[in-house]
Amino acid sequence: MTDNAKAGVTQVFQLKSASLSITAIELYFFDNDEFEATLRDKISQAPGFFKDIPVIIALEKYEGLDSELDFFKIIGICRRHNMHVVGVRGGTDDQRRLARGAALALLPAAGQKEPAREPDPAPKQAQEASPAAQPAVEVKSSEAVPARVVSQPVRSGQQVYAPEGDLIILAPVQAGAEVLAGGNIHVYGPLRGRALAGIHGAQNARIFCQSLEAELVSIAGHYKISEDLQNDGWKSAVQIQQKDDLLVVTPLDKA
C-alpha cells in the first residue's frame, strides 16, 4: 500500500474550471524580424506586465489567409522574451492544423462559440423520482466576496492582490507598486504604479482613482501605458472601463 493510500488519497488529481485573463497577439501579417522588433518595443513599454504571461495568437484579422504560418518561429520569439504562446484563435483549417502540430490549443474565432454539447440523459430512476409538475427551485449563490481594504500606502516594489472581489486602497499607490483585483479597483489617492482589474477576465470591471498618474492600467487583459494615459484625464479623478475592446477614461464628475 502506498503512502497516499494510507493517507486516504483515492485519486491523483481533479479537473476544475479556471477563469484566466490571457493576452491576445492580434496578428495582421507575419515577418520574422518585424514581429520580434515590434514585440520587443511593446515589452519595453511595460516589462513587468508581460513577463511570463500566457498569450494566444489571434488570426481573425490576419491578411495571409492562404499562407502557411510558422508557429514554431512565433513560439520561439515569444519565449526569448519570456512570453508563452498557449493557443491560436481563429484561422483557416490549414493554419489550425499547423497550430495543432505545434502543440497549441485551438480556440474559436472571436464572436464564435464552441458547438454546444447535448446533456447526458438523466437515469431512468431519477426521471421517475422527479415529477414533471415539480416547480423549479431557485438556488441562490453564496454571499458576495467582500472587498479587500488597504489603508496604508502601497510602496514601490510592493504588490497588493485581491483575487476574487474588489480592492479598495485608501492611500496612494506609488510608482513601481502593483495592485491587482478580480473585480474593481478603487484608489482614494494618486495612482502612480500599475493597476490591473478584472484579472480573471471580468470585462465589466473598472478602475477608479483620485489622480491618474499610472505607469500602466489594465482591465481583463486590455491595457494602456503612461504615454497613452497622459492624453486623457491625466492627474485628475477618473474612472477607467472597457468598451468595445478599448479602455476608456472618463472624468468622475462626468461618469
C-alpha positions in Angstrom: 0.0 0.0 0.0 1.4 3.4 -1.0 1.7 6.3 1.4 -1.0 8.2 -0.4 -3.4 5.2 0.0 -2.6 5.1 3.7 -3.4 8.8 3.9 -6.8 8.3 2.4 -6.0 9.9 -1.0 -8.0 8.0 -3.6 -7.2 9.9 -6.8 -4.3 11.6 -8.4 -6.0 14.9 -9.4 -9.2 16.7 -10.0 -10.2 18.8 -13.0 -11.7 22.2 -12.1 -12.7 25.2 -14.2 -10.4 28.2 -14.0 -11.0 31.7 -15.4 -7.8 33.3 -16.6 -7.0 36.6 -18.3 -4.9 35.8 -21.4 -3.4 38.5 -23.7 -4.0 38.1 -27.4 -1.5 39.0 -30.1 -3.7 40.1 -32.9 -1.7 39.2 -36.0 -2.1 41.2 -39.2 0.8 39.7 -41.1 4.0 37.9 -40.1 7.6 38.8 -40.8 10.1 37.3 -38.5 12.3 40.4 -37.9 9.4 42.9 -37.8 7.4 40.6 -35.4 10.3 40.4 -33.0 11.1 44.2 -33.2 7.5 45.1 -32.5 7.3 42.6 -29.6 10.5 44.0 -28.1 9.1 47.5 -28.3 5.8 46.6 -26.7 7.6 44.8 -23.8 9.9 47.7 -23.2 6.9 49.9 -22.5 5.8 47.8 -19.6 8.3 45.0 -18.9 6.8 43.8 -15.6 3.3 43.4 -17.2 4.4 41.0 -19.9 6.9 38.8 -18.0 5.9 35.1 -18.1 2.4 35.8 -19.3 0.4 33.3 -21.4 -0.7 34.6 -24.8 -2.7 33.4 -27.8 -2.2 34.2 -31.4 -5.5 35.8 -32.8 -5.9 35.3 -36.6 -9.2 36.9 -37.3 -7.5 39.9 -39.0 -4.6 38.1 -40.5 -4.1 39.1 -44.1 -2.4 36.0 -45.4 -5.4 33.7 -45.1 -4.0 31.3 -47.7 -0.4 31.4 -46.4 1.2 29.0 -44.0 2.3 30.3 -40.7 5.5 29.1 -38.9 4.1 28.8 -35.4 7.4 27.4 -34.2 9.1 30.7 -35.1 6.4 32.7 -33.3 6.7 30.5 -30.2 10.5 30.8 -30.2 10.5 34.6 -30.5 7.9 34.9 -27.7 9.9 32.5 -25.4 13.0 34.6 -25.9 11.1 37.5 -24.4 9.5 35.5 -21.6 6.1 35.2 -23.1 4.4 31.8 -23.6 2.2 31.0 -26.6 -0.6 28.6 -25.4 -3.1 28.7 -28.3 -4.4 30.0 -31.6 -7.8 31.8 -32.0 -9.5 31.7 -35.4 -7.6 31.0 -38.6 -8.2 28.7 -41.6 -8.3 24.9 -41.4 -4.7 24.7 -42.7 -3.5 27.2 -40.2 -5.2 25.4 -37.3 -3.7 22.1 -38.5 -0.3 23.7 -38.3 -1.1 25.1 -34.9 -2.1 21.7 -33.7 1.2 20.4 -35.0 3.0 22.9 -32.8 1.1 21.6 -29.8 -1.1 24.7 -29.4 -4.6 24.8 -28.2 -7.3 25.7 -30.8 -9.8 28.4 -29.8 -12.9 29.5 -31.8 -12.7 32.9 -33.6 -13.9 35.9 -31.6 -17.6 36.0 -31.6 -18.0 32.3 -32.3 -18.8 29.7 -29.7 -17.9 26.0 -29.4 -20.7 23.7 -30.5 -23.0 23.0 -27.6 -22.9 19.6 -26.2 -26.1 17.7 -25.6 -26.6 17.0 -21.9 -26.4 13.4 -20.8 -29.9 11.9 -20.3 -30.9 11.5 -16.7 -31.1 8.0 -15.4 -34.5 6.4 -15.7 -34.9 6.1 -11.9 -34.1 9.7 -11.4 -36.6 10.7 -14.0 -39.3 8.7 -12.3 -38.4 10.2 -8.9 -38.8 13.7 -10.2 -42.5 14.6 -11.0 -42.8 16.7 -14.2 -45.0 19.2 -12.4 -42.4 19.8 -9.7 -41.7 23.6 -9.6 -38.2 24.7 -10.3 -36.3 25.8 -7.2 -34.1 28.9 -7.5 -30.7 28.3 -6.0 -29.0 31.4 -4.7 -25.3 31.8 -4.7 -23.4 32.4 -1.5 -22.6 35.9 -0.2 -20.6 38.2 -2.4 -16.9 38.2 -1.8 -16.1 41.1 0.5 -13.7 43.8 -0.8 -10.2 43.9 0.4 -9.5 47.3 2.1 -5.9 48.7 2.4 -5.4 51.8 4.4 -1.6 52.1 4.1 0.3 53.5 1.0 1.4 50.8 -1.5 5.1 51.4 -1.9 7.4 50.8 -4.8 8.1 47.1 -5.2 5.0 46.0 -3.3 2.1 44.1 -4.8 -1.4 44.0 -3.3 -3.7 41.3 -4.6 -7.5 40.8 -4.2 -8.0 37.5 -6.2 -11.8 37.4 -6.0 -13.6 40.7 -5.2 -12.8 44.5 -5.3 -9.7 46.1 -4.0 -10.1 49.4 -2.1 -7.0 51.4 -1.3 -7.4 54.4 1.0 -3.9 55.8 0.2 -1.5 56.4 -2.7 -0.1 53.7 -4.9 3.5 54.7 -5.5 5.4 54.3 -8.8 6.8 50.8 -9.0 4.0 49.3 -7.0 1.3 46.9 -8.4 -2.3 46.4 -7.4 -4.4 43.6 -8.8 -8.1 42.5 -8.4 -10.5 40.1 -9.7 -13.1 42.9 -9.6 -12.9 46.7 -9.5 -10.0 48.7 -8.1 -10.6 51.9 -6.1 -7.7 54.2 -5.2 -8.6 57.1 -2.9 -5.3 58.9 -3.7 -2.8 59.2 -6.6 -2.4 56.1 -8.7 1.2 56.1 -9.8 2.1 52.4 -10.2 0.3 49.7 -12.1 -3.3 48.7 -11.6 -4.8 45.5 -13.1 -8.5 45.0 -12.6 -10.7 42.1 -13.8 -7.6 39.8 -13.9 -9.7 36.7 -14.4 -11.4 38.1 -17.5 -14.2 40.3 -15.9 -14.7 42.8 -18.8 -17.1 44.9 -16.7 -14.5 45.6 -14.0 -13.4 49.3 -13.6 -10.6 51.3 -12.1 -11.4 54.4 -10.1 -8.7 56.8 -8.8 -8.5 60.3 -7.4 -5.4 61.2 -9.5 -4.4 59.3 -12.6 -0.6 59.1 -12.8 -0.3 55.4 -13.6 2.5 53.5 -15.3 0.0 51.1 -16.6 -3.7 50.2 -16.2 -5.3 47.0 -17.4 -8.8 45.6 -17.5 -9.3 41.9 -18.4 -6.0 41.9 -20.3 -6.5 45.2 -22.3 -4.0 47.8 -21.2 -2.8 51.3 -21.6 0.6 52.6 -20.6 1.6 56.0 -19.2 2.2 57.6 -22.6 -1.4 56.8 -23.7 -2.9 57.9 -20.5 -1.3 61.4 -20.4 -3.6 62.5 -23.3 -6.8 61.9 -21.3 -7.6 62.6 -17.7 -4.0 62.8 -16.5 -3.6 63.9 -12.9 -7.4 64.1 -12.4 -10.1 62.0 -10.8 -11.3 59.4 -13.3 -12.8 56.0 -13.9 -11.4 53.6 -16.5 -13.6 51.0 -18.1 -13.6 48.7 -21.2 -15.8 49.5 -24.2 -15.6 47.6 -27.5 -12.2 46.1 -26.5 -10.7 49.6 -25.7 -10.0 51.2 -22.4 -12.0 54.5 -22.0 -11.0 57.1 -19.4 -13.9 59.3 -18.1 -13.7 62.1 -15.5 -15.5 61.1 -12.4 -17.6 64.3 -12.4 -19.0 63.2 -15.8 -19.3 59.5 -15.2 
